Amino acid sequence: VDIRKVVNNCGFLAGSASGNIALSNIDVSGSIDAKGNGIGGLIGTANEANITLTDCQYATKVEGSQRVGGLIGQANNATLKFTGVSTSNDFYAYAHDSYVGGLIGEAKQTACQIDSVALSYTITDEDGDVRIIKSEGDYAGGLIGYHSGNNQAASSFSRINVNCPIYAQEDYVGGLIGYNSDNKTTSFTTCTFSSLLEGHYSYVGGLVGRAEGAISMESCRTAKVGGGAATIKGSSYVGGFFGYLKGKLSLTAPNEMYLGIKGRGSCVGGIAGKLELFGTLYMKDFQLDANVEVTGSSELGSVAGAMISGYLQGEESLWSQSPWDGGKLADPTSFTPQITARIGLDDGSSTNAGGLVGYAENCSLKYLCAQATVRGKRAGGLVGQATLSTISHCVNRSSVDTGSDYKTAELVGGLIAEALDCDANNLINYIDLPSADTTGGVIGRFKHTPDDPNKREVAYCANKGAVKGNRLIGGIVGYAESNGRKEILHCGNYGTITGENQSGSESDHSGIGGIAGAVDANTTLKGCANHGDLSNKGG
């Protein structure tokens, strides 16, 4: 069946529907080429409807202006219960404007319980330009383009497999949902996205492009199937599972990430581009493949590009026995890394790149060990930049690469490139660090502003890696900056410290130290020791 030249509210079963509707054993195929809104393979628009759909196979080609879905164009104040829905290579959904989904274009104030769905359109590297679910504007999702919940019931998605390429010309693109907002917890159980996902601009995520409200996840994954062109691409707020999530995130293992994440802008991360008010995230509940690569211009991390107001925690057993053995550091192999991904652009131009988190604000990070490859001109083995945060009991085994020209590199820290109004304790770096303008074995720049009334400290930290730098180079801290009260306590350096300024000018070489390269006023050093050699190749 082919339908053409219609305007609004068109579907093979009904243009519009309301009330209680039960459908089962449905097989629908055909194409709709419309110019209006509310275009669906079964129903165009469902208002105040309670729809139950069981055992449906569809091969619909649906095209319209806005609110276009493989089954329902738009649903308002509805309850949708779908079980056993599948399609094959012979389908697509295309919105010339916005709101498109493999099942539903827009579900507004609607509770969705979606179970056992398989949408498949396999692509290879050769046909990587194919887009099966496509929006020329915003809101594209493998299942739903835009979803907001209602107060009657929570929404849930279980046993979902989306394997078809998805694209939006602007924002909000998700492997399952482009945009999700709900006052109740939205749950995802055994959900997989395994294809190409792309948004030209922002909010692109393997599960949800942008989510506001609590989320629970269990046994979800992004994966490549058959070696095709599968990846997740966008500009800013790009993540393996979420482009941006504001709300509590509860994970139950395993949740696995196998797709690369390529951003052109800021906030790009393996789990999420940005997490905010997310509660406590445990490393044991998710896993990134060692070949996962996270790229972008700034705020990059294997867990999140940016984290605001929450906790990231590993296993306490990481620090079950003291790493200090008779004044010597434990062997680095006694610490098992939780992350081994690759972070940053190849040319080293990324800023605030971290092995785990690019930017952390008002966060606590504890019992963490990374063995990532971090590339950037402002880079840290664990964190690119931390503000008003506490980082403790962490180990760096990540390598840091600032690119070919060390003179363009700004900040490097074994664990944290820059710590602003933060506390850091019980941190160890084992990796040799490349040259930058300011380089610290543990923290590149430790800055405490006078606006912060608290005393800030770096305590019980150690560095064993060789540290090189252009201007400010320290075994623990490259530069303790500003006049706020700050202390460096009971820290030890065991690595060689080398100044590499080639200009020969003493004024350019501001400081080389076993503990700190330079310190400003109101800085106290106490109980620290340097065991490494110091040298200056420059002035």
Sequence and secondary structure as in RCSB ss.txt:
>XXXX:A:sequence
VDIRKVVNNCGFLAGSASGNIALSNIDVSGSIDAKGNGIGGLIGTANEANITLTDCQYATKVEGSQRVGGLIGQA
NNATLKFTGVSTSNDFYAYAHDSYVGGLIGEAKQTACQIDSVALSYTITDEDGDVRIIKSEGDYAGGLIGYHSGN
NQAASSFSRINVNCPIYAQEDYVGGLIGYNSDNKTTSFTTCTFSSLLEGHYSYVGGLVGRAEGAISMESCRTAKV
GGGAATIKGSSYVGGFFGYLKGKLSLTAPNEMYLGIKGRGSCVGGIAGKLELFGTLYMKDFQLDANVEVTGSSEL
GSVAGAMISGYLQGEESLWSQSPWDGGKLADPTSFTPQITARIGLDDGSSTNAGGLVGYAENCSLKYLCAQATVR
GKRAGGLVGQATLSTISHCVNRSSVDTGSDYKTAELVGGLIAEALDCDANNLINYIDLPSADTTGGVIGRFKHTP
DDPNKREVAYCANKGAVKGNRLIGGIVGYAESNGRKEILHCGNYGTITGENQSGSESDHSGIGGIAGAVDANTTL
KGCANHGDLSNKGG
>XXXX:A:secstr
 EEEEE SSB SSEEEEEEEEEEEEEEEEEEEEESSEEEESSEEEEEEEEEEEEEEEEEEEEEESEEEESSEEEE
ES EEEEEEEEE SS EEEESSS EESSEEEEES EEEEEEEEEE    STTTT  SEEESSS EESSEEEEE  
SS   EEEEEEEES EEESSS EESSEEEEE SS EEEEEEEE SEEEESSS EESSEEEEES EEEES EE  S
TT S EEEESSSEESSEEEEES EEEES  EE S EEESSEEEESSEEEEEEEEEEEGGG EE TT EEE SEEE
ESSEEEEEEEEEE  GGGGSS SEETTEE  GGGS  SB  EES TTS  EEEESSEEEEEEEEEEEEEE  EEE
 SEEESSEEEEES EEEEEEE  EEE  S GGG  EEESSEEEEES EEEEEEE S B   SEEESSEEEEE  T
T  S EEEES EE S EEESSEEESSEEEEESSS EEEES EE S EEE   S  TTT  EEESSEEEE SSEEE
ES EE S EEES  
